[in-house]
Amino acid sequence: MNRFSLGPEDCDRRPGTPLIAAVLGASGVLVAATLLAWWVDHPLGSLFAVDLAAGALSWLLTPLALWRPVATTAVLTVLAAMSPAATPPATIGALQVARRRRFPVAVAVAVAGLAAHAVQGAWRSHGGMSYGWWLVLVTIGYGALLGWGAWAQARTALIRSLHDRAVRAEAEQGRRVAEARMLERRQIAREMHDVLAHRLSLLATFAGAMEYRPDSSPEQLSRAAGVVRDGVHQALEELREVISLLRDDDPPQPEGRRPQPVLADVPRLVEESRDAGAEVLLREAVDEPAEAPPVVARTAYRVIQEGLTNARKHAAGQPVRVALRGGPGAGLEIDVRNPLASHRTTPPGWSGGAGLVGLTERVHLAGGQLDHQVTGGEFRLHASIPWPA
């Protein structure tokens, strides 16, 4: 059971010393005041000894009502039937029952207390007050105790409910923060997968050219080696960045990440592939490319990047045709095609398929569709991404 979800029947918690002292003090004062008021105009006798004994015993029993309110109040109620000195402790016990037990139990204790005081009023005088008014006064008193106890229970339940709600809200907030962090890390990992796959495919192309064209001029070999060196350096920097972000406990801040690609970066992406020796034909017919939403621009860039990467991996030396068209309200269409290679050109160690799976998920998250198929001896990658007007 949750430690904040206690029911009204849970009365066995150990009271603190200040509370016990307060109950003893209040009960003692009330018992003494009752004895003094009762016997101030009466001669002392054997009946006073009964009241004194009942008052002392009820005063000593009163703290037990903090642990066992029903049983203790039952004993105090019996004493109250014998002496008015036990009335204050009996009412304190009835209040404890009303506050800490269920309402039917509190009603039963109140009825017992009313009966005990009816017995007390039948054989003890009450300063000239009629017996009927005495019963009315006692009934009003016990009714007030029941109302006070019910209000206290409702207030305690409300406080506990609010506390439980606050604890649940805090836990829910923590879960949402953790999910947001995980989602951000997944997005970063997906971005870096695309970037590193593109970068490494360029390096593999240049390294393959150096391996299969040893007769190239020293200038060409030096230029290719420089490109490989720069590419390795950039790949290491990007890998270091993603590792540092994924290790960080705090969610990465947008300003701490590198600028995301836009549609204006597509020509530069194509030019990188051309520098690596690929034949890429770009046809771009986009209205207001600078107005493209970030999600649309970034997704389109990644589709073209993945298409060029796959062409280098699986159809090296084959021409690639890239078509990009669309605009606000019309959506964005991306089409990347390359002929199939007659023999296997994928370098050893390359894995296939994961990039297209992640790309499909990315396009779906942007609200678009992605198709990839082999038709007419060529591989086609086609994406349609909505672009709101």
C-alpha positions as CSV (number, residue, x, y, z in Angstrom):
1,M,0.0,0.0,0.0
2,N,1.2,3.5,-0.8
3,R,2.3,5.3,2.4
4,F,0.1,8.2,1.4
5,S,-3.0,6.0,0.8
6,L,-4.1,5.2,4.4
7,G,-7.7,4.6,5.2
8,P,-9.6,6.0,8.2
9,E,-9.2,2.7,9.9
10,D,-5.4,3.1,10.1
11,C,-5.1,4.4,13.7
12,D,-2.0,2.4,14.8
13,R,0.6,4.9,13.9
14,R,2.7,5.8,17.0
15,P,1.8,9.3,18.3
16,G,4.5,11.7,19.1
17,T,5.4,12.8,22.6
18,P,4.1,16.3,22.1
19,L,0.7,15.0,21.1
20,I,0.5,12.7,24.1
21,A,1.5,15.5,26.4
22,A,-1.2,17.8,24.8
23,V,-3.9,15.2,25.3
24,L,-2.9,14.5,28.9
25,G,-2.8,18.2,29.6
26,A,-6.2,19.0,28.0
27,S,-7.8,16.0,29.6
28,G,-6.4,16.8,33.1
29,V,-7.6,20.4,32.9
30,L,-11.1,19.4,31.8
31,V,-11.3,16.7,34.5
32,A,-10.1,19.1,37.2
33,A,-12.5,21.9,36.0
34,T,-15.4,19.4,36.0
35,L,-14.7,18.2,39.5
36,L,-14.3,21.8,40.8
37,A,-17.5,23.0,39.1
38,W,-19.4,20.0,40.3
39,W,-18.3,20.0,44.0
40,V,-17.8,23.7,44.6
41,D,-21.2,24.0,46.3
42,H,-21.5,20.4,47.6
43,P,-20.1,18.9,50.7
44,L,-17.4,16.4,50.1
45,G,-18.2,12.7,50.7
46,S,-18.1,9.2,49.3
47,L,-19.5,10.3,46.0
48,F,-16.7,12.8,45.6
49,A,-14.3,9.9,46.1
50,V,-16.0,8.0,43.3
51,D,-15.8,11.1,41.0
52,L,-12.1,11.6,41.9
53,A,-11.3,8.0,41.2
54,A,-13.2,8.0,37.9
55,G,-11.6,11.3,36.9
56,A,-8.1,10.1,37.6
57,L,-8.6,6.7,35.8
58,S,-10.2,8.4,32.8
59,W,-7.4,10.9,32.7
60,L,-4.8,8.1,32.6
61,L,-6.7,6.2,30.0
62,T,-7.2,9.2,27.6
63,P,-3.8,8.9,25.8
64,L,-4.7,5.2,24.9
65,A,-7.4,6.7,22.6
66,L,-4.6,7.7,20.3
67,W,-3.7,4.1,19.6
68,R,-7.0,2.2,20.3
69,P,-9.8,4.7,20.1
70,V,-12.8,2.3,20.1
71,A,-11.8,0.1,23.0
72,T,-10.5,3.0,25.1
73,T,-13.6,5.1,24.4
74,A,-15.8,2.1,25.4
75,V,-14.1,2.0,28.8
76,L,-14.3,5.8,29.2
77,T,-18.0,5.7,28.2
78,V,-18.7,3.2,31.1
79,L,-16.9,5.6,33.5
80,A,-18.9,8.5,32.1
81,A,-22.1,6.6,33.1
82,M,-20.8,6.6,36.7
83,S,-19.3,10.1,37.0
84,P,-19.4,13.5,35.2
85,A,-15.6,13.7,35.8
86,A,-15.2,11.1,33.0
87,T,-17.3,13.1,30.5
88,P,-14.4,15.2,29.1
89,P,-12.1,12.1,28.4
90,A,-15.1,10.2,27.0
91,T,-15.9,13.0,24.5
92,I,-12.2,13.2,23.6
93,G,-12.3,9.5,22.8
94,A,-15.5,9.8,20.8
95,L,-13.9,12.6,18.8
96,Q,-10.9,10.3,18.1
97,V,-13.2,7.6,16.9
98,A,-15.1,10.0,14.7
99,R,-11.9,11.2,13.1
100,R,-10.1,7.9,12.6
101,R,-12.8,5.2,12.2
102,R,-15.5,4.7,9.6
103,F,-18.8,6.6,10.1
104,P,-20.9,3.6,11.2
105,V,-18.4,2.8,14.0
106,A,-18.4,6.5,15.0
107,V,-22.2,6.5,15.1
108,A,-22.3,3.4,17.3
109,V,-19.8,4.9,19.7
110,A,-21.8,8.2,19.8
111,V,-25.0,6.3,20.6
112,A,-23.2,4.4,23.4
113,G,-21.9,7.7,24.8
114,L,-25.4,9.2,24.6
115,A,-26.8,6.2,26.5
116,A,-24.1,6.5,29.1
117,H,-24.8,10.1,29.8
118,A,-28.5,9.4,29.9
119,V,-27.7,6.9,32.7
120,Q,-25.5,9.5,34.3
121,G,-28.3,12.2,34.1
122,A,-30.8,9.8,35.6
123,W,-29.1,9.5,38.9
124,R,-26.9,12.6,39.1
125,S,-28.3,16.2,39.3
126,H,-27.1,18.8,36.8
127,G,-27.4,22.1,38.6
128,G,-31.1,22.5,38.2
129,M,-31.2,21.5,34.5
130,S,-34.1,19.3,33.5
131,Y,-33.4,15.8,32.4
132,G,-34.9,16.5,28.9
133,W,-32.7,19.5,28.3
134,W,-29.7,17.5,29.5
135,L,-30.4,14.8,26.9
136,V,-30.8,17.5,24.2
137,L,-27.5,19.1,25.2
138,V,-25.7,15.7,25.2
139,T,-27.3,14.8,21.8
140,I,-26.1,18.1,20.3
141,G,-22.7,17.6,21.7
142,Y,-22.2,14.1,20.2
143,G,-23.7,15.3,16.9
144,A,-21.1,18.0,16.8
145,L,-18.4,15.4,17.5
146,L,-19.6,13.3,14.6
147,G,-19.7,16.3,12.3
148,W,-16.2,17.4,13.3
149,G,-14.8,13.9,12.8
150,A,-16.4,13.5,9.4
151,W,-15.0,16.9,8.3
152,A,-11.6,16.0,9.6
153,Q,-11.7,12.7,7.7
154,A,-12.8,14.4,4.5
155,R,-10.0,17.0,4.9
156,T,-7.4,14.3,5.5
157,A,-8.6,12.3,2.5
158,L,-8.5,15.4,0.3
159,I,-4.9,16.2,1.4
160,R,-3.8,12.7,0.8
161,S,-5.5,12.6,-2.6
162,L,-3.8,15.9,-3.6
163,H,-0.5,14.5,-2.4
164,D,-0.9,11.3,-4.4
165,R,-1.9,13.3,-7.4
166,A,1.2,15.5,-7.0
167,V,3.4,12.4,-6.7
168,R,1.8,10.9,-9.8
169,A,2.1,14.1,-11.7
170,E,5.8,14.3,-10.8
171,A,6.4,10.7,-11.9
172,E,4.5,11.4,-15.1
173,Q,6.6,14.5,-15.8
174,G,9.8,12.5,-15.1
175,R,8.6,9.8,-17.6
176,R,7.8,12.4,-20.2
177,V,11.2,14.0,-19.8
178,A,12.9,10.6,-20.1
179,E,10.8,9.8,-23.3
180,A,11.7,13.2,-24.7
181,R,15.4,12.6,-24.1
182,M,15.2,9.2,-25.7
183,L,13.3,10.6,-28.7
184,E,15.9,13.3,-29.1
185,R,18.7,10.8,-28.9
186,R,17.1,8.6,-31.5
187,Q,16.7,11.6,-33.8
188,I,20.3,12.5,-33.3
189,A,21.4,8.9,-34.0
190,R,19.3,8.7,-37.1
191,E,20.7,12.0,-38.4
192,M,24.3,10.9,-37.7
193,H,23.7,7.6,-39.3
194,D,22.7,9.3,-42.5
195,V,25.6,11.8,-42.4
196,L,28.2,9.1,-41.5
197,A,26.9,6.7,-44.2
198,H,27.2,9.4,-46.8
199,R,30.6,10.5,-45.6
200,L,32.0,6.9,-45.5
201,S,30.6,6.1,-48.9
202,L,32.5,9.0,-50.3
203,L,35.7,7.8,-48.6
204,A,35.2,4.3,-49.9
205,T,34.8,5.7,-53.4
206,F,38.0,7.7,-53.2
207,A,39.9,4.8,-51.6
208,G,38.6,2.4,-54.3
209,A,39.9,4.8,-57.0
210,M,43.3,4.9,-55.4
211,E,43.3,1.1,-55.2
212,Y,42.1,0.4,-58.7
213,R,44.0,3.2,-60.5
214,P,47.6,2.9,-59.2
215,D,48.7,4.4,-62.5
216,S,47.2,7.8,-61.7
217,S,49.4,10.8,-61.6
218,P,51.0,11.8,-58.3
219,E,48.9,14.9,-58.3
220,Q,45.7,12.9,-58.6
221,L,46.8,10.4,-55.9
222,S,47.8,13.3,-53.6
223,R,44.4,15.0,-54.2
224,A,42.5,11.7,-53.5
225,A,44.6,11.1,-50.4
226,G,43.8,14.6,-49.2
227,V,40.1,14.1,-49.7
228,V,40.3,10.8,-47.8
229,R,42.2,12.4,-44.9
230,D,39.7,15.3,-44.7
231,G,36.8,13.0,-44.9
232,V,38.1,10.8,-42.1
233,H,38.7,13.9,-40.0
234,Q,35.1,15.1,-40.6
235,A,33.7,11.6,-39.9
236,L,35.6,11.4,-36.6
237,E,34.4,14.8,-35.6
238,E,30.8,13.9,-36.3
239,L,31.2,10.6,-34.5
240,R,32.7,12.3,-31.5
241,E,29.8,14.8,-31.5
242,V,27.1,12.2,-31.5
243,I,28.8,10.1,-28.8
244,S,29.1,13.2,-26.6
245,L,25.4,14.0,-27.1
246,L,24.2,10.5,-26.4
247,R,26.3,10.3,-23.2
248,D,25.0,13.5,-21.9
249,D,22.2,13.1,-19.2
250,D,20.6,16.4,-20.1
251,P,18.6,16.7,-23.3
252,P,20.7,18.3,-26.1
253,Q,19.8,21.9,-26.7
254,P,18.9,22.9,-30.3
255,E,21.6,25.7,-30.3
256,G,24.2,23.1,-29.4
257,R,23.6,21.0,-32.6
258,R,25.0,21.6,-36.0
259,P,22.8,23.5,-38.5
260,Q,20.2,21.2,-40.2
261,P,20.3,20.9,-44.0
262,V,17.8,22.9,-46.2
263,L,16.9,22.6,-49.8
264,A,19.6,25.1,-50.7
265,D,22.2,22.5,-49.6
266,V,21.1,20.0,-52.2
267,P,23.4,21.3,-55.0
268,R,26.3,21.1,-52.6
269,L,25.4,17.5,-51.8
270,V,25.3,16.6,-55.5
271,E,28.6,18.4,-56.1
272,E,30.3,16.2,-53.4
273,S,29.2,13.1,-55.3
274,R,30.5,14.6,-58.5
275,D,33.8,15.3,-56.9
276,A,34.0,11.6,-55.9
277,G,33.7,10.7,-59.6
278,A,30.0,10.0,-59.8
279,E,27.9,11.2,-62.7
280,V,24.9,12.9,-61.2
281,L,22.2,14.8,-63.1
282,L,20.2,17.2,-61.0
283,R,16.8,18.6,-62.2
284,E,15.4,21.0,-59.6
285,A,12.1,22.8,-60.1
286,V,11.1,24.0,-56.6
287,D,9.0,27.1,-56.0
288,E,10.3,29.2,-53.2
289,P,12.8,26.7,-51.8
290,A,13.8,29.1,-48.9
291,E,10.2,28.9,-47.6
292,A,10.2,25.2,-47.2
293,P,9.4,24.1,-43.6
294,P,12.4,22.6,-41.8
295,V,10.9,19.1,-41.6
296,V,10.2,19.1,-45.3
297,A,13.6,20.4,-46.3
298,R,15.5,18.1,-44.0
299,T,13.6,15.1,-45.1
300,A,14.0,15.8,-48.8
301,Y,17.7,16.4,-48.2
302,R,18.1,13.0,-46.4
303,V,16.2,11.2,-49.2
304,I,18.5,12.5,-51.8
305,Q,21.5,11.8,-49.6
306,E,20.4,8.2,-49.1
307,G,19.8,7.7,-52.8
308,L,23.3,9.0,-53.7
309,T,24.9,6.8,-51.0
310,N,23.1,3.7,-52.2
311,A,24.1,4.4,-55.7
312,R,27.8,4.6,-54.7
313,K,27.5,1.5,-52.6
314,H,25.6,-0.8,-55.0
315,A,26.0,0.7,-58.5
316,A,29.4,2.5,-58.5
317,G,30.2,4.1,-61.8
318,Q,26.5,4.3,-62.9
319,P,24.9,7.6,-63.7
320,V,22.4,8.9,-61.1
321,R,19.4,11.1,-62.0
322,V,17.9,13.3,-59.3
323,A,14.6,15.1,-59.8
324,L,13.3,17.6,-57.2
325,R,10.1,19.5,-57.8
326,G,7.2,21.0,-55.9
327,G,6.2,24.0,-53.9
328,P,3.9,25.3,-51.2
329,G,0.5,23.6,-51.3
330,A,1.6,21.2,-54.1
331,G,4.0,19.1,-51.9
332,L,7.5,18.0,-52.7
333,E,8.4,15.1,-55.0
334,I,11.8,13.5,-54.9
335,D,12.9,11.0,-57.5
336,V,16.4,9.3,-57.5
337,R,17.2,6.7,-60.2
338,N,20.3,4.8,-61.2
339,P,20.9,1.8,-63.5
340,L,21.6,-1.5,-61.8
341,A,25.2,-2.6,-61.9
342,S,26.0,-5.7,-64.0
343,H,28.1,-7.1,-61.1
344,R,28.4,-6.7,-57.4
345,T,30.1,-3.4,-56.6
346,T,29.3,-3.1,-52.9
347,P,32.6,-3.0,-50.9
348,P,33.0,-5.8,-48.4
349,G,31.6,-5.0,-45.0
350,W,28.8,-2.8,-46.2
351,S,25.4,-3.7,-44.7
352,G,22.2,-3.0,-46.7
353,G,18.6,-2.1,-45.9
354,A,18.9,-0.3,-42.6
355,G,19.2,3.1,-44.2
356,L,16.0,2.6,-46.3
357,V,14.2,1.4,-43.2
358,G,15.1,4.5,-41.2
359,L,14.4,6.7,-44.2
360,T,10.9,5.2,-44.6
361,E,10.2,6.0,-41.0
362,R,11.5,9.5,-41.4
363,V,9.3,10.2,-44.4
364,H,6.3,8.7,-42.6
365,L,6.9,11.0,-39.6
366,A,6.9,14.0,-42.0
367,G,3.5,12.8,-43.3
368,G,4.8,11.5,-46.7
369,Q,5.3,8.3,-48.5
370,L,8.4,6.5,-49.7
371,D,8.7,3.9,-52.4
372,H,11.8,2.0,-53.6
373,Q,11.7,-0.6,-56.3
374,V,13.6,-2.0,-59.2
375,T,11.9,-1.4,-62.6
376,G,13.3,-1.5,-66.1
377,G,16.8,-2.4,-65.1
378,E,17.2,0.5,-62.7
379,F,16.7,1.2,-59.1
380,R,14.2,4.0,-58.2
381,L,13.7,5.8,-54.9
382,H,10.7,8.0,-54.9
383,A,9.3,10.1,-52.0
384,S,6.3,12.4,-51.7
385,I,6.3,14.9,-48.8
386,P,3.4,17.3,-48.1
387,W,4.2,21.0,-48.1
388,P,1.4,23.1,-46.6
389,A,0.5,26.3,-48.5
